[in-house]
């Protein structure tokens, strides 16, 4: 008989163990190993059964056990010590507090998903894990971030694999009362809510859950409350579920409702609203419209308010392909904003922000990434290569500018080392190198011998093998509860064999089955009698992605072949808990996407933090950090005639590397059974990549390069009753109106001999018509560099020409002569041109207005 409703009853802890409740309530336990150890000590069996969730553990452990521990002075002292450590962590100054100069007092970080712990399944893949790592690193650094997301009653989905290898989805309903969450409450104790006006006079209500992620608060909006109509209660049912209108409602709630939730929090805690708003992908872009509406209510025009919002907004794009961007029907967006949802906003102004009014765009859609770029003065991709790809993909928003000038920078992703580094490696660093921070340890030191490091790597591989056997056994029992799991499961994988990991979402471009291109050759690699190889594979395909599911099925069917089934396994229901064993346990991490479609690919980073080597296409972060010693680069067959030929060439390269480089290096052992060259690569990986790939490095970059400048710009726009915003709005309007009259009429050069040499100086004079603008409204620049194919200038440099002088007989305000010099600093083909761009102290980039005049 099934219950019509279920809920979680939390344990009442003995007074002497109240510190355990405090420790369980803060998600720092997700990455703080000493805290995890005390909960594991309470009841190892319950700890394993609850998948390492302290809240669930305290609900599962018997009252008798808790009473016994409450009378144990040593245990009580242990718990109190950890509680005191947590309180110090939450209050003591950290890196951010040591920064000099003004910095943001608060930063709002919006994301549709957050992957923080397996106990809080509010993520689907890399975007959410990245967001969770961002919050954790911000907490460790003391950065005053507030996370904003949605609470999905069914999370993403639970994956199982049928007997024929097909992915099957289920959506278990989560009980928030059984999770490390609390309701944000008003002073009278009632639950705080936000509300959005919808078409047809309806309203969408949402309650606000909060989680404490170390020093960082995470707000999560939930529509499953009695105040909503039945259909609206399901708005936050599933992550990335439903059709276009359902998705639009989720994103309206995340953006607009998220800002309103921050306002409620600020009022309840008497704290300031964020100065900087960071949107993690376009899903949260509507937050900028809510802020514009508030500013219009305060007396600004739409365009004046836009200047304020742009100044304080950072937009991060994660997708390298247009198909990965949320695009809604224009008429649907129009219907939702033709309401009282955002007072003071004209629907035409809203639609203009998301319109694809550029070559190749569609006038029928509303593009969330385009809106994100128009609402954010600062934007970035998530690796250097992805920054280049993004500048090309969005170049249409800045017509006339070279791709290199498109104002999208890059901050390469990082991963949170305490979360993803195995406790065994942390303990080795602590006992032998004097620090548990593996990103700061001296891995070149002989204080750790190769044999000791190799032994730890072996223990981590052994953990993975046992975990894989357990998972496939449990999956069998779930599907066939009345039958006995196959005996061969107990011999699945071998803890002594070279182990390669591959785990990620399963869209087609990530090419899950590239390794199967030549099944016979793969079998020979797996079953090599002297140098065998084994693969551990995991990943989920979006429920609507039939092709992705077919890839999983193809791999599962291959791995079911009795000849190879102990050398290859697909583990169902990939999640954080699995990943924390999988990354450390693999010797090599495989990644073979279609370049350049991998924005970053942080899974390989997590393996590297544990001393794993990477075997990857030079895409995402690997293109940036591969140095020949941290792993292997799979050659990219970009010039192949078609996709099939490209897959064939790259698969052959993969096989060649496995057979001739990877396996030989792993199995080449010294007299003590240690692979010396392999250990050299492990040490080099830990020493060089651990600091660079850490989320702390990433968050420091965001603070220094994006958050601090955004806060300074926002303060400038809001000072003196937004005077600078009013002036900037007026200036932009005047420049746009006059720009058709701005031209470079003529360019003269001189000062060079017949054969120019390095060190010579080129003198440039440009006759420019300003179209009624003042000289200080523009910058006239020489752009120069190597002149290559079609006279295109590569590796361009820019020199601004000097203050103009009135041309003889010309109008002071219209026709001017600019002059300057360029030193020829390097040999080779040289080319230059002259351009005019708008110039203002409050522009973050010369390309910001998308206006340019170039010499013809």
ZAMARGU-4260 file (C-alpha; in steps of 0.2 Angstrom, whole numbers, plus 5000, padded with zeros to 4 digits):
<rodrens>
0) 5000/5000/5000 | 5007/5017/4995 | 5007/5033/5006 | 4997/5047/4999 | 5010/5059/5006
5) 5027/5057/5014 | 5038/5068/5024 | 5054/5067/5034 | 5054/5068/5053 | 5071/5075/5060
10) 5079/5068/5075 | 5080/5077/5091 | 5098/5077/5097 | 5103/5076/5115 | 5108/5093/5121
15) 5127/5088/5122 | 5126/5083/5104 | 5118/5099/5098 | 5135/5103/5089 | 5131/5089/5077
20) 5115/5098/5071 | 5125/5114/5068 | 5138/5104/5058 | 5124/5095/5047 | 5115/5111/5043
25) 5130/5119/5034 | 5135/5111/5018 | 5153/5113/5021 | 5153/5095/5026 | 5152/5091/5008
30) 5170/5095/5006 | 5177/5096/5024 | 5184/5078/5027 | 5186/5080/5046 | 5167/5084/5047
35) 5163/5069/5036 | 5173/5058/5047 | 5164/5061/5063 | 5147/5058/5055 | 5154/5042/5047
40) 5160/5037/5065 | 5142/5038/5072 | 5136/5023/5061 | 5147/5017/5047 | 5133/5007/5040
45) 5120/5021/5040 | 5133/5033/5033 | 5135/5022/5018 | 5117/5018/5016 | 5113/5037/5016
50) 5126/5040/5004 | 5136/5052/5015 | 5122/5064/5020 | 5123/5070/5038 | 5105/5075/5038
55) 5099/5058/5032 | 5111/5050/5044 | 5104/5059/5059 | 5087/5053/5054 | 5092/5035/5052
60) 5103/5032/5067 | 5095/5024/5082 | 5091/5035/5097 | 5100/5023/5108 | 5116/5026/5098
65) 5114/5045/5099 | 5111/5043/5118 | 5127/5032/5119 | 5137/5045/5110 | 5130/5059/5121
70) 5138/5051/5136 | 5155/5049/5128 | 5166/5064/5133 | 5178/5061/5120 | 5165/5061/5106
75) 5156/5076/5113 | 5173/5085/5113 | 5177/5080/5095 | 5160/5086/5089 | 5162/5103/5099
80) 5179/5105/5092 | 5173/5103/5074 | 5159/5115/5078 | 5171/5128/5084 | 5181/5126/5069
85) 5166/5129/5058 | 5162/5145/5067 | 5180/5151/5065 | 5179/5147/5046 | 5163/5157/5045
90) 5169/5172/5054 | 5188/5174/5051 | 5195/5185/5038 | 5200/5176/5022 | 5208/5181/5005
95) 5194/5193/5000 | 5195/5202/5016 | 5214/5206/5013 | 5211/5214/4996 | 5215/5233/4995
100) 5204/5246/4988 | 5185/5245/4986 | 5177/5229/4982 | 5159/5223/4980 | 5150/5221/4997
105) 5139/5208/4989 | 5138/5198/4973 | 5122/5189/4966 | 5127/5173/4957 | 5112/5166/4947
110) 5112/5148/4940 | 5098/5136/4934 | 5107/5122/4943 | 5119/5120/4958 | 5129/5104/4961
115) 5135/5104/4979 | 5133/5087/4986 | 5125/5071/4981 | 5112/5074/4995 | 5106/5089/4986
120) 5103/5083/4968 | 5099/5100/4959 | 5111/5098/4944 | 5112/5089/4928 | 5130/5090/4923
125) 5145/5102/4921 | 5136/5118/4922 | 5128/5114/4939 | 5144/5106/4946 | 5154/5122/4940
130) 5141/5133/4949 | 5143/5122/4965 | 5162/5123/4964 | 5160/5142/4962 | 5151/5144/4978
135) 5162/5133/4988 | 5178/5142/4982 | 5170/5159/4985 | 5166/5152/5003 | 5184/5147/5006
140) 5191/5164/4999 | 5178/5174/5009 | 5170/5181/4993 | 5152/5188/4998 | 5142/5179/4985
145) 5124/5174/4987 | 5118/5160/4975 | 5101/5161/4967 | 5093/5146/4959 | 5077/5135/4959
150) 5072/5120/4969 | 5067/5106/4958 | 5056/5093/4967 | 5063/5079/4956 | 5080/5086/4952
155) 5086/5080/4935 | 5082/5062/4933 | 5088/5045/4940 | 5095/5034/4926 | 5094/5015/4924
160) 5099/5004/4910 | 5087/4991/4903 | 5093/4974/4898 | 5095/4979/4880 | 5105/4994/4885
165) 5092/5008/4883 | 5092/5022/4896 | 5076/5023/4906 | 5072/5039/4917 | 5063/5040/4933
170) 5059/5056/4944 | 5059/5052/4962 | 5051/5066/4972 | 5062/5075/4984 | 5057/5080/5002
175) 5065/5096/5006 | 5062/5094/5024 | 5074/5079/5023 | 5088/5089/5015 | 5100/5102/5022
180) 5088/5116/5018 | 5078/5128/5028 | 5063/5140/5023 | 5067/5159/5023 | 5055/5166/5036
185) 5048/5183/5039 | 5049/5191/5056 | 5032/5183/5061 | 5038/5166/5057 | 5028/5164/5041
190) 5037/5158/5025 | 5044/5172/5014 | 5037/5172/4996 | 5039/5181/4980 | 5026/5183/4967
195) 5026/5186/4948 | 5011/5192/4938 | 5006/5181/4923 | 4995/5183/4908 | 4976/5181/4911
200) 4977/5189/4928 | 4986/5174/4936 | 5000/5174/4948 | 5015/5163/4951 | 5020/5162/4969
205) 5036/5154/4976 | 5043/5150/4993 | 5062/5153/4996 | 5072/5139/5003 | 5090/5142/5009
210) 5105/5132/5010 | 5121/5137/5019 | 5136/5132/5008 | 5150/5137/5020 | 5150/5156/5021
215) 5139/5157/5006 | 5120/5157/5006 | 5111/5149/4992 | 5092/5154/4989 | 5081/5142/4979
220) 5064/5146/4973 | 5050/5133/4975 | 5033/5134/4967 | 5025/5118/4974 | 5015/5127/4987
225) 4996/5128/4990 | 4995/5147/4984 | 4998/5141/4966 | 4985/5133/4954 | 4989/5115/4951
230) 4998/5118/4934 | 5009/5132/4942 | 5014/5121/4956 | 5024/5111/4944 | 5034/5125/4937
235) 5049/5119/4947 | 5045/5101/4945 | 5061/5095/4935 | 5077/5103/4929 | 5077/5106/4910
240) 5060/5098/4909 | 5044/5102/4899 | 5041/5112/4884 | 5045/5130/4878 | 5032/5139/4889
245) 5037/5128/4905 | 5055/5132/4902 | 5051/5151/4900 | 5041/5151/4916 | 5056/5143/4925
250) 5068/5156/4918 | 5056/5171/4922 | 5056/5164/4940 | 5074/5162/4941 | 5078/5179/4935
255) 5064/5190/4940 | 5060/5180/4956 | 5078/5178/4960 | 5081/5197/4962 | 5065/5198/4972
260) 5071/5185/4983 | 5087/5194/4986 | 5077/5210/4990 | 5067/5200/5003 | 5083/5193/5011
265) 5091/5210/5011 | 5076/5217/5021 | 5076/5202/5033 | 5094/5203/5037 | 5096/5222/5035
270) 5110/5219/5022 | 5114/5227/5006 | 5108/5221/4989 | 5121/5214/4978 | 5131/5227/4968
275) 5136/5214/4955 | 5125/5202/4947 | 5133/5187/4939 | 5122/5176/4927 | 5129/5159/4924
280) 5122/5156/4906 | 5108/5164/4898 | 5094/5155/4908 | 5095/5169/4922 | 5095/5184/4910
285) 5078/5191/4915 | 5086/5196/4932 | 5092/5212/4922 | 5074/5216/4917 | 5068/5216/4935
290) 5082/5228/4940 | 5078/5239/4926 | 5060/5240/4931 | 5065/5244/4949 | 5076/5259/4942
295) 5062/5265/4931 | 5051/5265/4947 | 5064/5276/4954 | 5063/5289/4940 | 5075/5284/4927
300) 5071/5281/4909 | 5073/5263/4901 | 5089/5268/4893 | 5096/5276/4909 | 5092/5261/4919
305) 5100/5250/4906 | 5116/5259/4909 | 5116/5255/4927 | 5111/5237/4925 | 5124/5234/4912
310) 5138/5241/4923 | 5135/5229/4937 | 5131/5213/4927 | 5143/5199/4922 | 5137/5187/4909
315) 5146/5170/4907 | 5142/5159/4892 | 5145/5141/4892 | 5140/5135/4875 | 5150/5134/4860
320) 5136/5131/4848 | 5120/5141/4844 | 5109/5125/4846 | 5114/5126/4865 | 5106/5143/4868
325) 5089/5145/4874 | 5078/5153/4861 | 5059/5156/4864 | 5046/5161/4852 | 5045/5180/4851
330) 5026/5180/4852 | 5027/5169/4868 | 5039/5182/4877 | 5028/5196/4871 | 5013/5188/4879
335) 5021/5186/4896 | 5028/5204/4896 | 5012/5212/4891 | 5007/5210/4909 | 5010/5219/4925
340) 5025/5207/4928 | 5038/5222/4926 | 5030/5239/4929 | 5037/5253/4918 | 5044/5241/4905
345) 5038/5243/4887 | 5036/5226/4879 | 5045/5233/4864 | 5061/5237/4874 | 5061/5219/4881
350) 5059/5211/4864 | 5073/5222/4857 | 5085/5215/4870 | 5083/5197/4864 | 5081/5200/4845
355) 5092/5192/4833 | 5094/5208/4822 | 5110/5203/4814 | 5115/5193/4798 | 5109/5175/4800
360) 5098/5179/4815 | 5079/5175/4815 | 5067/5189/4819 | 5054/5176/4826 | 5064/5171/4841
365) 5070/5179/4857 | 5088/5174/4861 | 5093/5172/4880 | 5111/5173/4876 | 5109/5189/4866
370) 5099/5197/4880 | 5113/5192/4892 | 5126/5200/4882 | 5116/5216/4879 | 5112/5217/4898
375) 5130/5213/4904 | 5144/5225/4901 | 5156/5211/4905 | 5155/5194/4897 | 5167/5179/4896
380) 5168/5161/4890 | 5175/5147/4901 | 5192/5143/4892 | 5204/5153/4881 | 5198/5143/4866
385) 5180/5145/4871 | 5182/5163/4872 | 5188/5163/4854 | 5174/5153/4849 | 5162/5164/4858
390) 5169/5180/4850 | 5166/5172/4833 | 5148/5165/4837 | 5142/5182/4844 | 5152/5193/4832
395) 5136/5198/4823 | 5131/5209/4838 | 5147/5220/4835 | 5146/5222/4816 | 5162/5229/4808
400) 5174/5223/4822 | 5186/5210/4820 | 5183/5194/4830 | 5197/5198/4841 | 5189/5215/4846
405) 5172/5207/4851 | 5170/5211/4870 | 5170/5193/4877 | 5185/5188/4887 | 5188/5171/4895
410) 5190/5165/4913 | 5195/5146/4912 | 5184/5136/4923 | 5192/5127/4939 | 5186/5114/4950
415) 5185/5114/4969 | 5200/5104/4975 | 5194/5099/4993 | 5178/5092/4985 | 5186/5082/4971
420) 5203/5077/4978 | 5202/5060/4986 | 5205/5059/5005 | 5219/5047/5003 | 5229/5059/4993
425) 5225/5073/5005 | 5231/5063/5019 | 5247/5059/5010 | 5250/5077/5007 | 5246/5081/5025
430) 5258/5068/5033 | 5272/5069/5020 | 5272/5087/5013 | 5265/5096/5028 | 5248/5102/5021
435) 5232/5095/5017 | 5230/5107/5003 | 5235/5097/4988 | 5235/5112/4976 | 5249/5120/4987
440) 5259/5104/4991 | 5277/5102/4984 | 5274/5087/4974 | 5292/5087/4967 | 5298/5084/4985
445) 5307/5068/4989 | 5298/5068/5006 | 5285/5058/4996 | 5293/5043/4987 | 5287/5036/4970
450) 5282/5020/4979 | 5272/5029/4992 | 5263/5040/4979 | 5260/5024/4968 | 5253/5015/4982
455) 5240/5028/4985 | 5236/5028/4967 | 5233/5010/4968 | 5222/5011/4983 | 5211/5024/4974
460) 5210/5012/4959 | 5205/4998/4970 | 5191/5009/4978 | 5184/5012/4961 | 5184/4994/4956
465) 5175/4989/4972 | 5163/5004/4970 | 5159/4998/4952 | 5156/4981/4957 | 5144/4987/4970
470) 5135/4998/4958 | 5132/4986/4945 | 5126/4973/4958 | 5114/4985/4966 | 5107/4990/4948
475) 5104/4972/4945 | 5094/4970/4961 | 5084/4985/4958 | 5079/4978/4941 | 5077/4960/4946
480) 5074/4960/4965 | 5070/4941/4965 | 5085/4935/4955 | 5104/4933/4960 | 5116/4945/4952
485) 5128/4936/4940 | 5144/4929/4948 | 5155/4937/4936 | 5151/4954/4943 | 5163/4950/4958
490) 5177/4949/4945 | 5172/4965/4936 | 5188/4975/4932 | 5205/4972/4940 | 5213/4984/4952
495) 5230/4981/4944 | 5225/4985/4926 | 5227/5002/4917 | 5210/5010/4920 | 5203/5023/4908
500) 5188/5034/4913 | 5175/5043/4903 | 5160/5051/4911 | 5150/5066/4906 | 5133/5071/4898
505) 5130/5061/4882 | 5126/5074/4868 | 5132/5067/4851 | 5147/5080/4850 | 5155/5072/4865
510) 5157/5056/4855 | 5154/5043/4869 | 5157/5029/4856 | 5172/5035/4847 | 5182/5021/4856
515) 5170/5008/4847 | 5175/5014/4830 | 5185/4998/4827 | 5178/4985/4839 | 5191/4972/4835
520) 5205/4984/4838 | 5197/4990/4854 | 5195/4972/4860 | 5214/4968/4856 | 5218/4983/4867
525) 5207/4978/4881 | 5213/4960/4881 | 5231/4962/4878 | 5240/4949/4888 | 5255/4959/4893
530) 5247/4977/4894 | 5228/4975/4897 | 5217/4991/4898 | 5200/4993/4906 | 5187/5007/4903
535) 5174/5013/4916 | 5161/5024/4908 | 5146/5034/4914 | 5134/5048/4908 | 5117/5053/4906
540) 5108/5058/4890 | 5094/5071/4890 | 5077/5062/4891 | 5073/5069/4874 | 5089/5065/4865
545) 5086/5049/4856 | 5102/5049/4847 | 5112/5051/4864 | 5102/5036/4871 | 5107/5026/4856
550) 5125/5029/4859 | 5123/5023/4877 | 5115/5008/4871 | 5128/5004/4858 | 5142/5005/4872
555) 5132/4995/4884 | 5129/4981/4871 | 5148/4981/4867 | 5152/4980/4886 | 5140/4965/4888
560) 5150/4954/4876 | 5157/4940/4887 | 5174/4942/4879 | 5176/4960/4886 | 5163/4962/4900
565) 5176/4962/4914 | 5187/4975/4905 | 5173/4988/4901 | 5158/4993/4912 | 5145/5007/4910
570) 5139/5013/4927 | 5121/5019/4928 | 5115/5035/4936 | 5131/5046/4936 | 5131/5058/4950
575) 5143/5067/4962 | 5144/5052/4973 | 5150/5041/4959 | 5161/5055/4952 | 5171/5057/4969
580) 5177/5039/4967 | 5178/5038/4948 | 5190/5053/4945 | 5203/5047/4958 | 5202/5029/4953
585) 5206/5031/4935 | 5224/5032/4928 | 5219/5041/4912 | 5204/5052/4909 | 5198/5051/4891
590) 5189/5066/4882 | 5186/5065/4863 | 5174/5079/4858 | 5172/5087/4841 | 5184/5101/4843
595) 5180/5116/4846 | 5163/5111/4854 | 5169/5107/4871 | 5168/5124/4881 | 5179/5118/4895
600) 5177/5100/4900 | 5180/5100/4919 | 5179/5081/4921 | 5198/5080/4916 | 5202/5093/4928
605) 5196/5083/4943 | 5206/5068/4937 | 5221/5078/4936 | 5219/5085/4954 | 5221/5066/4959
610) 5236/5063/4948 | 5227/5056/4934 | 5234/5059/4916 | 5223/5066/4902 | 5221/5058/4885
615) 5211/5071/4875 | 5207/5081/4860 | 5215/5098/4861 | 5199/5106/4866 | 5192/5117/4880
620) 5204/5118/4895 | 5216/5104/4888 | 5220/5115/4873 | 5227/5128/4885 | 5236/5117/4898
625) 5243/5102/4888 | 5262/5102/4889 | 5267/5085/4883 | 5270/5078/4901 | 5253/5079/4909
630) 5245/5067/4896 | 5243/5065/4878 | 5234/5075/4864 | 5223/5066/4852 | 5227/5074/4835
635) 5212/5083/4827 | 5207/5078/4809 | 5199/5095/4806 | 5203/5094/4787 | 5194/5077/4785
640) 5181/5076/4771 | 5166/5072/4782 | 5161/5067/4799 | 5164/5049/4796 | 5181/5051/4790
645) 5185/5063/4804 | 5179/5050/4817 | 5189/5036/4808 | 5206/5046/4808 | 5204/5052/4826
650) 5199/5035/4833 | 5214/5027/4824 | 5225/5040/4833 | 5217/5036/4849 | 5221/5017/4847
655) 5239/5021/4842 | 5241/5032/4858 | 5234/5018/4869 | 5244/5004/4861 | 5261/5013/4858
660) 5262/5027/4872 | 5249/5026/4886 | 5250/5007/4890 | 5269/5005/4888 | 5272/5020/4900
665) 5260/5012/4913 | 5267/4995/4912 | 5286/4999/4911 | 5291/4996/4929 | 5307/4996/4939
670) 5313/4983/4951 | 5301/4988/4964 | 5286/4987/4952 | 5284/5006/4951 | 5283/5014/4933
675) 5296/5028/4934 | 5291/5038/4919 | 5272/5037/4924 | 5276/5043/4941 | 5286/5058/4934
680) 5270/5062/4924 | 5259/5061/4940 | 5271/5072/4950 | 5272/5085/4935 | 5253/5085/4934
685) 5250/5087/4953 | 5263/5101/4953 | 5258/5111/4938 | 5240/5108/4936 | 5233/5107/4953
690) 5235/5126/4957 | 5229/5131/4939 | 5214/5120/4939 | 5208/5125/4956 | 5191/5134/4958
695) 5200/5146/4969 | 5211/5152/4955 | 5195/5154/4944 | 5185/5164/4958 | 5200/5175/4961
700) 5201/5179/4942 | 5182/5183/4942 | 5185/5195/4957 | 5200/5204/4951 | 5195/5205/4932
705) 5176/5206/4932 | 5168/5208/4949 | 5179/5223/4955 | 5178/5232/4939 | 5159/5229/4938
710) 5156/5236/4955 | 5166/5251/4952 | 5156/5254/4936 | 5140/5251/4945 | 5145/5264/4959
715) 5149/5277/4946 | 5132/5274/4937 | 5122/5276/4953 | 5132/5291/4962 | 5123/5307/4963
720) 5106/5301/4959 | 5112/5291/4944 | 5119/5307/4936 | 5133/5297/4926 | 5119/5285/4920
725) 5109/5299/4913 | 5124/5307/4905 | 5130/5291/4897 | 5113/5287/4890 | 5112/5304/4882
730) 5129/5303/4876 | 5126/5285/4868 | 5110/5292/4860 | 5119/5307/4852 | 5134/5296/4846
735) 5122/5284/4838 | 5112/5297/4829 | 5128/5306/4823 | 5138/5290/4818 | 5132/5289/4800
740) 5142/5305/4797 | 5158/5298/4804 | 5171/5293/4791 | 5189/5292/4788 | 5191/5302/4772
745) 5210/5300/4768 | 5225/5292/4776 | 5243/5298/4773 | 5259/5289/4778 | 5278/5293/4777
750) 5294/5293/4786 | 5300/5276/4779 | 5315/5272/4767 | 5312/5263/4751 | 5315/5247/4761
755) 5308/5248/4778 | 5318/5240/4792 | 5315/5234/4810 | 5316/5250/4821 | 5310/5262/4807
760) 5295/5273/4812 | 5280/5275/4801 | 5271/5292/4802 | 5252/5292/4800 | 5240/5306/4796
765) 5221/5303/4795 | 5208/5315/4789 | 5192/5311/4798 | 5175/5318/4797 | 5166/5318/4814
770) 5148/5320/4809 | 5145/5334/4822 | 5153/5324/4836 | 5167/5332/4847 | 5185/5326/4846
775) 5183/5319/4864 | 5169/5308/4858 | 5179/5297/4848 | 5196/5288/4847 | 5205/5288/4830
780) 5217/5273/4830 | 5230/5264/4819 | 5227/5246/4819 | 5243/5236/4813 | 5251/5219/4813
785) 5255/5205/4801 | 5246/5206/4784 | 5241/5189/4779 | 5228/5181/4768 | 5218/5194/4759
790) 5227/5208/4768 | 5219/5203/4784 | 5229/5209/4799 | 5233/5196/4812 | 5240/5199/4830
795) 5234/5216/4829 | 5241/5231/4839 | 5232/5247/4842 | 5239/5265/4844 | 5228/5280/4846
800) 5232/5295/4836 | 5236/5311/4844 | 5224/5326/4848 | 5218/5332/4831 | 5222/5349/4824
805) 5210/5359/4814 | 5212/5356/4795 | 5216/5372/4786 | 5199/5379/4780 | 5189/5365/4788
810) 5176/5366/4802 | 5183/5363/4819 | 5169/5351/4824 | 5168/5341/4808 | 5184/5338/4798
815) 5199/5335/4808 | 5217/5329/4805 | 5224/5315/4817 | 5242/5310/4817 | 5254/5298/4826
820) 5268/5286/4824 | 5270/5267/4824 | 5287/5259/4826 | 5291/5244/4815 | 5296/5231/4829
825) 5296/5215/4819 | 5301/5209/4802 | 5289/5201/4790 | 5273/5207/4780 | 5266/5222/4788
830) 5249/5230/4786 | 5239/5244/4794 | 5223/5253/4793 | 5214/5268/4803 | 5198/5266/4812
835) 5187/5277/4822 | 5177/5271/4837 | 5167/5279/4851 | 5177/5284/4866 | 5170/5287/4884
840) 5177/5284/4901 | 5162/5273/4906 | 5164/5261/4891 | 5172/5244/4895 | 5177/5241/4877
845) 5179/5252/4861 | 5167/5239/4853 | 5153/5242/4866 | 5141/5252/4855 | 5145/5241/4840
850) 5150/5257/4830 | 5165/5258/4820 | 5171/5268/4805 | 5186/5261/4795 | 5197/5268/4781
855) 5193/5262/4764
</rodrens>
